[in-house]
Amino acid sequence: ERVLEKSGLEKDREYIVQQSFKREDGSRVLPDVIINLPDGKKMVVDSKVSLTDYERYVNSEDDFKEKFLKDHINSLRRHVDQLSAKKYEDLYEMESPDFVLMFVPIEPAFAIAINQDSSLYNKAFEQNIIIVTPSTLLATLRTIDSMWNNEKQQRNAIEIARQAGALYDKFEGFVNDLTKVGKKMDEAKGEYRGAMNKLVEGRGNIVTRIEKLKKMGAKAKKSIPESILNRASEDDEHEEEPIKTLDNNH
């Protein structure tokens, strides 16, 4: 678990410790660690390797070292065979790669075994077992962490593209609505000018007539704005016909 914590993976989300699985025959298995991979796949890590013979080898006298070293190598081989027989990759509840990581927690314990028997790793691999130590497991886990980061970035990119498309569609609708509002405003301005022209244009226009009523004595508390009166009176004068005068000779 210390190696898992250093990898950047999050417990109970990207890896699960001792999750129980049920086989088709009804029996149950309890892998030490299940690592979740992108696309719903899973990877099994087994850490039940016995290092008793390795400890005996380290602590023994020279006369017994060779015997305990052979016992240590045989112990690793047996564990490989036991893992292969469990066939974690065939569990129907688990979409798993076709291999299991066999974790040896002490680097020298694997190093001395592989130096003594160079075929140990390849034979395990042929049985879909990959032997890892703290350093190689950490490298593997960090690769998986990178896979998750890429997966998250891809999901974010898809979501950004989706939201950008929705925003574009929304903006297009807003522009269309704003264009319609502009047209309505232009139409309203045209109607306004037409209405004002009816009020102030031509001889005897409405504004001039209304103002004459006030001058004739209509009691009003308010006054038409000067700008409107001036415009109306100017139009009224322009439309008025010239008055013909008679001189004394006619």
C-alpha positions as CSV (number, residue, x, y, z in Angstrom):
1,E,0.0,0.0,0.0
2,R,2.9,2.4,0.6
3,V,4.0,1.8,-3.0
4,L,0.4,2.4,-4.2
5,E,0.3,5.7,-2.2
6,K,3.5,6.9,-3.8
7,S,2.2,6.2,-7.3
8,G,-0.4,8.9,-7.2
9,L,-3.4,6.5,-7.5
10,E,-6.3,7.1,-5.2
11,K,-7.5,4.3,-2.9
12,D,-11.1,3.0,-3.4
13,R,-11.3,4.8,-6.7
14,E,-8.3,3.8,-8.8
15,Y,-7.3,0.8,-6.7
16,I,-9.2,-1.4,-4.2
17,V,-7.6,-3.5,-1.4
18,Q,-8.9,-7.1,-0.9
19,Q,-12.1,-7.0,-3.0
20,S,-14.0,-10.3,-2.9
21,F,-15.0,-11.9,-6.2
22,K,-17.3,-14.8,-6.9
23,R,-16.4,-17.5,-9.4
24,E,-19.0,-19.2,-11.7
25,D,-18.7,-22.3,-9.5
26,G,-19.7,-20.3,-6.4
27,S,-16.3,-20.2,-4.8
28,R,-14.8,-16.8,-3.8
29,V,-11.3,-15.4,-4.2
30,L,-9.8,-12.4,-2.5
31,P,-7.0,-10.6,-4.5
32,D,-4.7,-8.4,-2.5
33,V,-5.2,-5.4,-4.7
34,I,-7.3,-4.6,-7.8
35,I,-6.1,-1.7,-9.9
36,N,-8.8,-0.1,-12.0
37,L,-7.7,0.8,-15.5
38,P,-9.3,3.1,-18.1
39,D,-12.1,1.6,-20.2
40,G,-13.3,-0.6,-17.3
41,K,-10.4,-3.0,-17.2
42,K,-8.7,-4.2,-14.0
43,M,-5.3,-5.5,-13.0
44,V,-4.6,-7.9,-10.1
45,V,-1.7,-7.5,-7.7
46,D,-0.7,-10.4,-5.4
47,S,1.6,-9.8,-2.5
48,K,1.4,-13.1,-0.6
49,V,4.9,-14.2,-1.6
50,S,6.6,-16.1,1.2
51,L,10.2,-14.9,1.9
52,T,10.9,-17.3,4.8
53,D,13.5,-19.2,2.9
54,Y,15.1,-15.9,1.8
55,E,15.4,-14.9,5.5
56,R,17.0,-18.2,6.3
57,Y,19.4,-17.7,3.5
58,V,20.4,-14.3,4.7
59,N,20.8,-15.4,8.3
60,S,22.4,-18.8,7.7
61,E,25.9,-20.0,7.9
62,D,27.8,-20.6,4.6
63,D,27.2,-24.3,4.8
64,F,23.5,-23.9,4.5
65,K,23.2,-20.9,2.2
66,E,23.1,-22.9,-1.0
67,K,20.2,-25.1,0.3
68,F,18.1,-22.1,1.5
69,L,18.7,-20.3,-1.7
70,K,17.4,-23.2,-3.7
71,D,14.4,-23.4,-1.3
72,H,13.8,-19.7,-1.9
73,I,13.8,-20.1,-5.7
74,N,11.5,-23.1,-5.4
75,S,9.2,-21.1,-3.2
76,L,8.9,-18.4,-5.8
77,R,8.2,-21.0,-8.5
78,R,5.5,-22.6,-6.4
79,H,3.8,-19.2,-5.9
80,V,3.9,-18.6,-9.6
81,D,2.2,-21.9,-10.2
82,Q,-0.4,-21.2,-7.5
83,L,-1.2,-17.8,-9.0
84,S,-1.5,-19.2,-12.5
85,A,-3.9,-21.9,-11.2
86,K,-6.2,-19.2,-9.6
87,K,-6.8,-17.7,-13.1
88,Y,-7.8,-14.3,-11.8
89,E,-8.0,-13.2,-15.4
90,D,-11.0,-15.5,-16.0
91,L,-13.2,-14.1,-13.3
92,Y,-16.5,-13.3,-15.0
93,E,-17.0,-10.2,-12.8
94,M,-13.6,-8.7,-13.8
95,E,-12.5,-7.3,-17.1
96,S,-8.8,-8.0,-16.6
97,P,-5.6,-8.1,-18.7
98,D,-4.3,-11.6,-19.2
99,F,-1.7,-11.2,-16.6
100,V,-1.3,-10.8,-12.8
101,L,1.4,-8.8,-11.0
102,M,3.3,-10.9,-8.4
103,F,4.8,-8.5,-5.9
104,V,8.1,-9.4,-4.2
105,P,8.5,-6.7,-1.4
106,I,12.3,-7.1,-1.0
107,E,14.4,-6.1,-4.1
108,P,17.4,-8.3,-3.2
109,A,15.1,-11.4,-2.7
110,F,14.1,-11.3,-6.3
111,A,17.5,-10.1,-7.6
112,I,19.4,-13.1,-6.0
113,A,16.8,-15.5,-7.3
114,I,16.9,-14.2,-10.9
115,N,20.7,-14.2,-10.8
116,Q,20.6,-17.9,-9.8
117,D,17.9,-18.9,-12.2
118,S,17.6,-16.5,-15.1
119,S,14.6,-18.4,-16.5
120,L,12.4,-17.6,-13.5
121,Y,11.0,-14.4,-14.9
122,N,10.3,-15.8,-18.4
123,K,8.7,-18.9,-17.1
124,A,6.4,-16.8,-14.9
125,F,5.6,-14.6,-17.9
126,E,4.6,-17.6,-19.9
127,Q,2.0,-18.4,-17.2
128,N,0.7,-14.8,-17.4
129,I,2.4,-13.8,-14.2
130,I,4.7,-10.7,-14.1
131,I,7.1,-10.6,-11.1
132,V,7.5,-7.0,-9.8
133,T,9.5,-5.5,-6.9
134,P,8.9,-2.1,-5.2
135,S,10.8,-0.2,-7.9
136,T,9.3,-1.9,-10.9
137,L,5.8,-1.9,-9.4
138,L,6.1,1.8,-8.7
139,A,7.1,2.4,-12.3
140,T,4.1,0.3,-13.5
141,L,1.7,2.2,-11.2
142,R,3.0,5.6,-12.3
143,T,2.4,4.5,-15.9
144,I,-1.2,3.6,-14.9
145,D,-1.5,7.0,-13.2
146,S,-0.5,8.6,-16.5
147,M,-3.1,6.6,-18.3
148,W,-5.7,7.9,-15.9
149,N,-4.5,11.5,-16.3
150,N,-4.8,11.1,-20.1
151,E,-8.2,9.5,-19.7
152,K,-9.3,12.5,-17.6
153,Q,-7.9,15.0,-20.1
154,Q,-9.7,13.2,-22.9
155,R,-13.0,13.3,-21.0
156,N,-12.4,17.0,-20.2
157,A,-11.7,17.7,-23.9
158,I,-14.9,16.0,-24.9
159,E,-16.8,17.9,-22.3
160,I,-15.2,21.2,-23.3
161,A,-16.1,20.5,-26.9
162,R,-19.7,19.7,-25.9
163,Q,-20.1,22.8,-23.9
164,A,-18.4,25.0,-26.5
165,G,-20.9,23.6,-29.1
166,A,-23.8,24.4,-26.8
167,L,-22.5,27.9,-26.1
168,Y,-22.1,28.5,-29.8
169,D,-25.7,27.4,-30.5
170,K,-26.9,29.7,-27.6
171,F,-24.9,32.6,-29.0
172,E,-26.3,32.1,-32.5
173,G,-29.8,32.2,-31.1
174,F,-28.9,35.4,-29.1
175,V,-27.5,37.1,-32.3
176,N,-30.7,36.2,-34.2
177,D,-32.9,37.6,-31.5
178,L,-30.8,40.8,-31.3
179,T,-31.0,41.2,-35.1
180,K,-34.8,40.9,-34.8
181,V,-34.9,43.5,-32.0
182,G,-32.8,45.8,-34.3
183,K,-35.2,45.4,-37.1
184,K,-38.2,46.0,-34.8
185,M,-36.4,49.2,-33.6
186,D,-35.8,50.3,-37.1
187,E,-39.5,49.7,-38.0
188,A,-40.5,51.6,-34.8
189,K,-38.3,54.5,-35.8
190,G,-39.9,54.6,-39.3
191,E,-43.4,54.5,-37.8
192,Y,-42.4,57.2,-35.3
193,R,-41.1,59.5,-38.1
194,G,-44.3,58.9,-40.1
195,A,-46.5,59.8,-37.1
196,M,-44.4,62.9,-36.3
197,N,-44.6,64.0,-39.9
198,K,-48.3,63.8,-39.8
199,L,-48.3,66.1,-36.8
200,V,-46.0,68.8,-38.0
201,E,-45.8,68.7,-41.8
202,G,-47.8,70.7,-44.3
203,R,-50.1,73.7,-44.2
204,G,-52.6,73.7,-41.4
205,N,-50.8,70.7,-39.7
206,I,-52.3,69.3,-36.5
207,V,-49.8,70.9,-34.2
208,T,-50.4,74.4,-35.6
209,R,-54.1,74.0,-35.4
210,I,-54.0,72.7,-31.8
211,E,-51.7,75.6,-30.8
212,K,-54.2,78.1,-32.4
213,L,-56.9,76.8,-30.2
214,K,-54.8,77.7,-27.2
215,K,-54.2,81.2,-28.6
216,M,-57.9,81.6,-29.2
217,G,-58.5,81.1,-25.5
218,A,-58.5,77.3,-24.8
219,K,-57.6,76.8,-21.2
220,A,-54.6,74.5,-21.0
221,K,-52.1,74.0,-18.1
222,K,-49.4,72.6,-20.3
223,S,-47.6,73.6,-23.5
224,I,-46.4,71.8,-26.5
225,P,-42.6,71.7,-26.6
226,E,-41.0,74.7,-28.5
227,S,-39.0,72.4,-30.8
228,I,-42.2,70.8,-32.1
229,L,-44.0,74.2,-32.4
230,N,-41.1,75.7,-34.4
231,R,-40.9,72.7,-36.7
232,A,-44.7,72.8,-37.3
233,S,-44.8,76.5,-37.8
234,E,-42.0,76.4,-40.3
235,D,-43.7,73.7,-42.3
236,D,-47.0,75.6,-42.2
237,E,-45.3,78.8,-43.5
238,H,-43.6,76.9,-46.3
239,E,-46.9,75.4,-47.5
240,E,-48.9,78.6,-47.2
241,E,-49.7,80.4,-50.5
242,P,-48.5,84.0,-51.0
243,I,-51.2,86.6,-50.2
244,K,-52.0,88.8,-53.2
245,T,-52.4,92.5,-52.4
246,L,-54.4,95.1,-54.4
247,D,-52.7,98.5,-55.1
248,N,-54.6,101.8,-55.4
249,N,-54.7,101.6,-59.1
250,H,-57.0,98.6,-59.3
